[in-house]
Amino acid sequence: MTEMVNEQNEKDVYVRAYTAMVLSRTFDKKIVTAQRQGRIGFYTPSIGQEATQVGFSMALDQKDIIFQYYRDVALMIHRGVPIEVILDQIMGNEEDESKGRQMPSHYTAKKYNFMSVQSPVATNLPLAVGAAYALRYQKKDTVVVATFGDGSTSTPDFHAAMNLAAVFNLPVVFLCENNGWAISLPTDKQTKVEISEKAAAYGMKGIKVDGNNFIETYRAAMDAVERARTGKGPTLIDAISFRMGAHSTSDDPSKYRSESVEEGSEKDPITVAEDQLKSLGYLNDSLIAKIKEESVKIVNDKFDIQEKIPPPEPKTMFDDVYAEKNWIIKEEEDDIL
Ligand SMILES: Cc1ncc(C[n+]2csc(CCOP(=O)(O)OP(=O)(O)O)c2C)c(N)n1
């Protein structure tokens, strides 16, 4: 939600941002462990991208619409999506908004203006542009956001979306969460120039930002969102971060990657945030320990509760195929059930 930082509220807004980052990190570690225990099928962690996502989220209004990708747990947490909603999707249980029909990490959270994640990367970008066109036509004061990784900039959909958004001067912000890799392919095998430089080719503003620094990302996002909201057109933000772990729980980065970023190191965005907030006098070691402890309890408790929810009834697979069930669906339903 938009959190215009001023002298009065800066401490609260920044500590809330830090708390969301910690909760997301705790959540990621829990889910990766749960996957190894066979309790979860698959997961795409956001470890290393927390500052990018939270800094960006701080600049958005609740009415803004997000066409997110599969790695945006910190963004969802900061925007207020309950942990239960995220868990239900990952577990594909009967409370999952998608009724267990999507693979894990393909979130939807309609109430919080998160659209559904799609598996083919960058297909969310033209959808975001189309939505922005429609919303402007309806004279709505809504900014539309598309998030994606550096690898997604190699797809035709990225170029089509950027071009259309610029030509029609649409209220869109493109956030490239540049974690340096597209599974095993490094960014320098995706592009010869900086991703932010590509914006110029389409006639839009490009901003490169340190995505490990939530305050810098927040400022860049405020600029981009303000441009979109005031009719100045789309912006591409290239937020540079590190993918601290594997691409997904199906990936083994030791096969292709030698360097690593350790948790707690000076490159870890959560360490960066702790240093920043300590020097501002907003955090100290005991508050940090308390926030971390509470986040472990929240995640463990919610995991244990959501894990007990059964999968959707088989009959629900015939729901929502069409607005009204036609004879084909009814016949299939009768055959199977
Ligand atoms: C169009 C398409 N091509 C290939 C894939 C397989 N794939 C899934 S994730 C991924 C890497 C995407 O990397 P990036 O966009 O940088 O995002 P990251 O996962 O690094 O955050 C690929 C190639 C896909 N899902 N869709």
The ligand as an SDF file (V2000), in Angstrom:
LIG
                    3D

 26 27  0  0  0  0  0  0  0  0999 V2000
    8.0410  -18.9010  -22.3030 C   0  0  0  0  0  0  0  0  0  0  0  0
    8.7700  -19.8040  -21.3190 C   0  0  0  0  0  0  0  0  0  0  0  0
    9.9900  -20.2870  -21.6460 N   0  0  0  0  0  0  0  0  0  0  0  0
   10.6570  -21.0710  -20.7650 C   0  0  0  0  0  0  0  0  0  0  0  0
   10.1040  -21.4010  -19.5640 C   0  0  0  0  0  0  0  0  0  0  0  0
   10.8410  -22.2810  -18.5520 C   0  0  0  0  0  0  0  0  0  0  0  0
   11.2610  -21.4030  -17.4420 N   0  0  0  0  0  0  0  0  0  0  0  0
   10.5830  -21.3660  -16.2850 C   0  0  0  0  0  0  0  0  0  0  0  0
   11.2370  -20.2660  -15.2200 S   0  0  0  0  0  0  0  0  0  0  0  0
   12.4650  -19.8600  -16.2960 C   0  0  0  0  0  0  0  0  0  0  0  0
   13.5140  -18.8460  -15.9250 C   0  0  0  0  0  0  0  0  0  0  0  0
   12.9730  -17.4740  -15.8870 C   0  0  0  0  0  0  0  0  0  0  0  0
   13.9740  -16.6380  -15.4230 O   0  0  0  0  0  0  0  0  0  0  0  0
   13.6960  -15.1630  -15.0310 P   0  0  0  0  0  0  0  0  0  0  0  0
   12.6530  -14.5760  -15.9140 O   0  0  0  0  0  0  0  0  0  0  0  0
   14.9980  -14.4560  -14.9530 O   0  0  0  0  0  0  0  0  0  0  0  0
   13.0450  -15.2610  -13.5850 O   0  0  0  0  0  0  0  0  0  0  0  0
   13.6480  -15.8920  -12.2570 P   0  0  0  0  0  0  0  0  0  0  0  0
   13.0520  -17.2860  -12.1890 O   0  0  0  0  0  0  0  0  0  0  0  0
   15.1300  -15.8980  -12.3590 O   0  0  0  0  0  0  0  0  0  0  0  0
   13.1770  -15.0600  -11.1460 O   0  0  0  0  0  0  0  0  0  0  0  0
   12.3470  -20.5690  -17.4800 C   0  0  0  0  0  0  0  0  0  0  0  0
   13.2670  -20.4490  -18.6160 C   0  0  0  0  0  0  0  0  0  0  0  0
    8.8280  -20.8810  -19.2730 C   0  0  0  0  0  0  0  0  0  0  0  0
    8.2250  -21.1240  -18.1110 N   0  0  0  0  0  0  0  0  0  0  0  0
    8.1910  -20.0730  -20.1630 N   0  0  0  0  0  0  0  0  0  0  0  0
  1  2  1  0
  2  3  1  0
  2 26  2  0
  3  4  2  0
  4  5  1  0
  5  6  1  0
  5 24  2  0
  6  7  1  0
  7  8  2  0
  7 22  1  0
  8  9  1  0
  9 10  1  0
 10 11  1  0
 10 22  2  0
 11 12  1  0
 12 13  1  0
 13 14  1  0
 14 15  2  0
 14 16  1  0
 14 17  1  0
 17 18  1  0
 18 19  2  0
 18 20  1  0
 18 21  1  0
 22 23  1  0
 24 25  1  0
 24 26  1  0
M  CHG  1   7   1
M  END
$$$$
